[in-house]
Amino acid sequence: GTMFPAPTYFILNFKRIEQGVSGGVSLRGSLGALAGAIVIAFSGMCWVKADFNYFLLVVGAGFFGSIFDSYL
């Protein structure tokens, strides 16, 4: 993303690249992806009777999905 300036690195070799380039990751963006996964998992917990393992599974899957998307 290019909304907020942040150092961006290519996910395959972690060399610095320009923001907005496909495959680029930043600390700010990764933390945003993690926060989004937490919000989705928490909202799911409000609808489904599940334990903490469910919460961790959804957070992990959401965060891994964002990293895998950058990898692809």
C-alpha positions as YAML, in Angstrom:
chain: A
units: angstrom
residues:
- id: 1
  name: GLY
  ca: [0.00, 0.00, 0.00]
- id: 2
  name: THR
  ca: [0.96, 3.59, -0.46]
- id: 3
  name: MET
  ca: [-1.35, 5.24, 2.08]
- id: 4
  name: PHE
  ca: [1.32, 5.78, 4.74]
- id: 5
  name: PRO
  ca: [5.04, 6.12, 4.00]
- id: 6
  name: ALA
  ca: [6.97, 3.19, 5.47]
- id: 7
  name: PRO
  ca: [10.10, 1.24, 4.56]
- id: 8
  name: THR
  ca: [9.02, -1.59, 2.26]
- id: 9
  name: TYR
  ca: [10.93, -4.78, 1.56]
- id: 10
  name: PHE
  ca: [10.56, -7.47, -1.10]
- id: 11
  name: ILE
  ca: [9.25, -10.60, 0.61]
- id: 12
  name: LEU
  ca: [11.60, -13.03, -1.18]
- id: 13
  name: ASN
  ca: [14.96, -11.41, -0.37]
- id: 14
  name: PHE
  ca: [14.06, -8.54, 2.01]
- id: 15
  name: LYS
  ca: [15.81, -5.94, -0.15]
- id: 16
  name: ARG
  ca: [14.27, -2.50, 0.05]
- id: 17
  name: ILE
  ca: [11.82, -1.65, -2.75]
- id: 18
  name: GLU
  ca: [9.44, 1.17, -3.65]
- id: 19
  name: GLN
  ca: [6.08, 1.24, -1.88]
- id: 20
  name: GLY
  ca: [3.18, -0.21, -3.83]
- id: 21
  name: VAL
  ca: [5.27, -2.78, -5.70]
- id: 22
  name: SER
  ca: [3.78, -6.27, -5.72]
- id: 23
  name: GLY
  ca: [5.47, -8.52, -3.15]
- id: 24
  name: GLY
  ca: [6.43, -5.65, -0.88]
- id: 25
  name: VAL
  ca: [5.90, -5.92, 2.87]
- id: 26
  name: SER
  ca: [6.37, -3.42, 5.67]
- id: 27
  name: LEU
  ca: [6.23, -3.65, 9.43]
- id: 28
  name: ARG
  ca: [3.28, -1.27, 9.52]
- id: 29
  name: GLY
  ca: [1.39, -3.27, 6.91]
- id: 30
  name: SER
  ca: [2.15, -6.58, 8.59]
- id: 31
  name: LEU
  ca: [0.92, -5.25, 11.94]
- id: 32
  name: GLY
  ca: [-2.21, -3.98, 10.17]
- id: 33
  name: ALA
  ca: [-2.79, -7.44, 8.70]
- id: 34
  name: LEU
  ca: [-2.36, -8.99, 12.14]
- id: 35
  name: ALA
  ca: [-4.78, -6.48, 13.68]
- id: 36
  name: GLY
  ca: [-7.32, -7.20, 10.94]
- id: 37
  name: ALA
  ca: [-7.03, -10.94, 11.56]
- id: 38
  name: ILE
  ca: [-7.57, -10.37, 15.29]
- id: 39
  name: VAL
  ca: [-10.69, -8.26, 14.64]
- id: 40
  name: ILE
  ca: [-12.14, -10.90, 12.31]
- id: 41
  name: ALA
  ca: [-11.37, -13.71, 14.77]
- id: 42
  name: PHE
  ca: [-12.89, -11.77, 17.66]
- id: 43
  name: SER
  ca: [-16.04, -11.00, 15.69]
- id: 44
  name: GLY
  ca: [-16.32, -14.69, 14.82]
- id: 45
  name: MET
  ca: [-16.04, -15.56, 18.50]
- id: 46
  name: CYS
  ca: [-19.11, -13.39, 19.13]
- id: 47
  name: TRP
  ca: [-21.19, -15.55, 16.75]
- id: 48
  name: VAL
  ca: [-19.80, -19.02, 17.34]
- id: 49
  name: LYS
  ca: [-19.26, -20.75, 20.66]
- id: 50
  name: ALA
  ca: [-15.59, -21.59, 20.34]
- id: 51
  name: ASP
  ca: [-12.53, -21.72, 22.51]
- id: 52
  name: PHE
  ca: [-9.23, -19.86, 22.37]
- id: 53
  name: ASN
  ca: [-7.76, -22.39, 19.92]
- id: 54
  name: TYR
  ca: [-10.39, -21.31, 17.36]
- id: 55
  name: PHE
  ca: [-9.34, -17.71, 17.89]
- id: 56
  name: LEU
  ca: [-5.67, -18.56, 17.35]
- id: 57
  name: LEU
  ca: [-6.47, -20.65, 14.28]
- id: 58
  name: VAL
  ca: [-8.40, -17.81, 12.62]
- id: 59
  name: VAL
  ca: [-5.74, -15.21, 13.51]
- id: 60
  name: GLY
  ca: [-2.97, -17.47, 12.21]
- id: 61
  name: ALA
  ca: [-4.82, -18.30, 9.00]
- id: 62
  name: GLY
  ca: [-5.63, -14.64, 8.33]
- id: 63
  name: PHE
  ca: [-2.11, -13.43, 8.95]
- id: 64
  name: PHE
  ca: [-0.55, -16.30, 6.99]
- id: 65
  name: GLY
  ca: [-2.96, -15.57, 4.15]
- id: 66
  name: SER
  ca: [-1.78, -11.98, 3.90]
- id: 67
  name: ILE
  ca: [1.87, -13.06, 3.87]
- id: 68
  name: PHE
  ca: [1.16, -15.77, 1.28]
- id: 69
  name: ASP
  ca: [-0.65, -13.22, -0.89]
- id: 70
  name: SER
  ca: [2.47, -11.03, -0.87]
- id: 71
  name: TYR
  ca: [4.60, -14.07, -1.70]
- id: 72
  name: LEU
  ca: [2.44, -14.92, -4.70]
...
